[in-house]
Amino acid sequence: MSLLNIATVENATGEVKKVYDEIHNMFGMVPNGIRTFSANPKALKEQWNGIKDILSKDRDEQILHAIIRYIMSNKNDCEYCIGFNASMLMNHYGITQDELNATQKDPHNAPLNEKHSALLLFAIKSIENPHAINSNDIENLKKLGASEMDIFDVVHAASHMFLVNTLFDTFKVEKD
């Protein structure tokens, strides 16, 4: 059980209810992880807007972001996020357990095209050794067709998982 008394779908009011309704309409449920953000309605709205932004991207971009979340959650040992993102990758995007295991073992094995694979590896490098990032890294990504927004977004996604993983582990978010 979460250490916070987070709003349920049934007792949500105001802005929280509005966001929950939107989430429920899209997914048929409101995951416990998202519900954790109801402790701060502004944070809930920001988190939901970020999720909607990712879901507005093309399928390959969505898979890239889900793999980033999966790998970062494994690095942080966040059981909720590992399970949630693994489930999403397998059930929604058709990634197999073997592909997930291979990706976790070596991110070079991720089932991504060349550009997205390079963005994934860059995101991991940005977390593991941000001081080693240089202009050559950025130029190589641009040569593969990555925009500066793409590059920013993958680093944002990777670093954001540290925030999410910390919140979920701190407040003992239960698996859905």
Residue pairs with C-beta under 8 A, 6 or more apart in sequence:
1 172
1 174
2 32
2 36
2 171
2 172
2 173
2 174
3 170
3 171
3 172
4 36
4 39
4 171
6 35
6 36
6 38
6 39
7 13
7 16
7 17
7 20
7 35
7 38
8 35
9 20
9 24
9 30
12 20
12 38
14 41
15 41
15 44
15 45
16 38
16 41
16 44
19 41
19 44
19 45
19 48
20 30
20 35
20 38
22 48
23 29
23 30
23 31
23 34
23 48
24 30
26 55
29 176
31 84
31 176
32 80
32 173
32 174
32 175
32 176
33 80
33 81
33 84
33 164
33 168
33 173
33 176
34 44
34 47
34 48
34 51
36 167
36 168
36 171
36 173
37 43
37 44
37 47
37 48
37 167
38 44
50 160
54 61
54 62
54 65
54 157
55 62
57 65
59 93
60 112
60 113
60 116
61 116
62 93
63 89
63 93
63 95
63 111
63 112
63 116
64 112
64 116
64 119
64 120
64 154
65 153
65 154
65 157
66 85
66 88
66 89
66 93
67 85
67 89
67 103
67 107
67 110
67 112
67 120
68 120
68 123
68 154
68 157
68 158
68 161
69 81
69 85
69 157
69 161
70 81
70 82
70 85
70 86
70 89
70 100
70 103
70 104
71 103
71 104
71 107
71 120
71 124
72 81
72 127
72 158
72 161
72 162
72 165
73 81
73 82
73 85
73 161
73 165
74 82
74 104
75 127
76 161
76 162
76 165
76 166
76 169
77 169
78 161
78 164
78 165
78 168
78 169
79 175
80 168
80 169
80 173
80 174
80 175
81 161
81 164
81 165
81 168
83 175
84 175
84 176
86 100
89 95
89 100
90 96
90 97
90 100
95 111
99 109
99 110
99 111
102 109
103 109
103 110
103 111
107 117
107 120
107 121
107 124
108 117
108 121
110 116
110 117
110 120
112 120
114 144
115 141
115 144
115 145
115 146
118 140
118 141
118 144
118 146
119 141
119 146
119 150
119 151
119 154
120 154
122 133
122 137
122 141
122 151
122 154
122 155
123 154
123 155
123 157
123 158
124 158
125 132
125 133
125 137
126 133
126 154
126 155
126 158
126 159
127 158
127 159
127 162
138 148
138 151
141 150
141 151
142 148
142 151
167 173
